[in-house]
Amino acid sequence: MKRIENAILEKDIRFFDLKYSDLTGRLRHVTLPVEQLEHAVNEGVGFDSSAVAGFRTVDAGDMLLKPDLDSAFVDPFAQEPTISCFAEIYESDGQRRYERDPRAILQRAVAALKKETHADEVMVRPEFEFYLFNKAEFWTDQSSAAYRIETDELKHDDPSGVSLFKGPAYHVAPPFDRSSDFRSELSLLMAGCGVPVKYHHHEGGRYSQVEVEPVFLPAMRSADGIMIGKYLVRNLAFKFDKSATFMPKPIFGEAGSGMHLHLFLRKHGSERRGVGAGEDGVSLFGDEKGPARLSKLALSFVGGILDHAPSLCALTNPSTNSYRRLVPGYEAPVLVFFSVANRTAAIRIPGYVNNAAEMAFEYRIPDATANPYLSLAAVLMAGLDGVRRQVDPGSPLDGRLDSREQGRKAVPFSLVRALDELQRDSAYLIQDGVFSKEILDKWVELKMDEVEAVARRPHPWEFSLYYGC
């Protein structure tokens, strides 16, 4: 509290903003005059949860938001000086944490994993991949359905010749890369909000697909950082008179946008130090003598994720558009296996990590349509289940696997299939009270509404296929 009070005085703060996530992962907020901060901390701020996606019904909607001051940052887009922080959601009595609070779900998963493995921290590094357009127009009604995008990197009269650029645009330099300055400003904003950036670059998709990658942070800070990062991306795009989207596949024939998750468990108190492991600890996932320098703990953790990958997709890839990205021919995984330095694998073990003390792995299936708290909690619970059952994932596979004949599990080809997998395979999520059957049933209900909304409407391409039949 003292840190916040000092910031209020130093920066002449006028307002205090409470941010929280609904069940689907949309950011919501309520703003208070800064004079109300002490009351908010002591008593909470009441709100109508029946108006929030995935929460209560109107006959029992009263709940409380309580500030988590450890997550506080100065909001760079507020016109009046404002401190923001994430809120913890409580029942109306102010004593019991609301079971469906997404941050509470992740907290329970982290606690369970730490208890089982004796890790001091669960470290996570997400990758922000998104498209940055000049304009995005889309509409649907009973007689029309259309979308249209415009970008600096798609102009036929462009003297830079960008429209002539062929092939993957990964790491392409200016003038073909038109958003480098945008990303640099974004990186500074993220660092100022407590989400330091490792690097940024143009991604493989032409027409302004980009990536910004933060550093490793503890799981809750990393999930908060995803929410903050998306908030900053959208607001900065608005400031630049542009439009950003985290849709996994907004452009046919171009690379899709994922949100890969890099993970390791950290143990403090070792003299061995490395950048990946953090300044005060080493990775429990590393073993110089293990396969691909992975420890037995890491192998079991990987095995659990691979074992549950189809059902995980319901939480890590929870949009109908997600499955337009998870198709053959691109880097996005379509088969469930792990490999070293292979970007078509569901789990990639980095080929350039030579120090076992820095060992982490990358889970490449997830995308940014997920609620980051639920997505990460589910991945941790899958890994924990693998540790408890001592799942053996076998040896890392080499090469590109393109067919089911290899004997590998396939990634679900649709959201409805992923939801079916979740209903079939969910016991690992319910362990330790992290998720509940009621939470998962509500999730399936919300997502099936989206499935049906898309399935019932004619698609523009259907006119091309069938109008003249």
Buried (B, 14 or more C-beta within 10 A) or exposed (E): EEEBEEBBEEEEBBBBBBBBBBBBBBBBBBBBEBEBBEEBBEEBBEBEBBEBEBBBEEEEBEBBBBBBBEBBBBBBBBEEBBBBBBBBBBBBEEEEBBBBBBBBBBBBBBEBBBEEBEBBBBBBBBBBBBBBBBEBEEEEEEEEBEEEBBBBBBBEEBEBEBBEBEEBBBEBEEBBBBBBEBBEBBBEBBEEBBBBBEEBBBBBBBBBBBBBBBBBBBBBBBBBBBBBBBBBBBBBBEEBEBBBBBBBBBBEEBBBBBBBBBBBBBBEEEEEBBEBBBEEBBBBBBBEEBBBBBBBBBBBBBBBBBBBBBBBBBBBBBBBBBBBBBEEEBBBBBBBBBBBBBBBBBBBBBEEBEBBBBBBBBBBBBBBBBBBBBBBBBBBBBBBBBBEEEBEBEEBBEEEBEEEEEEBBBBBEBBBBBBBBBEEBBEBBBBBEBBBEEBBEBBBEBBEEBBEEEEEEEEEEEEEEEEEE
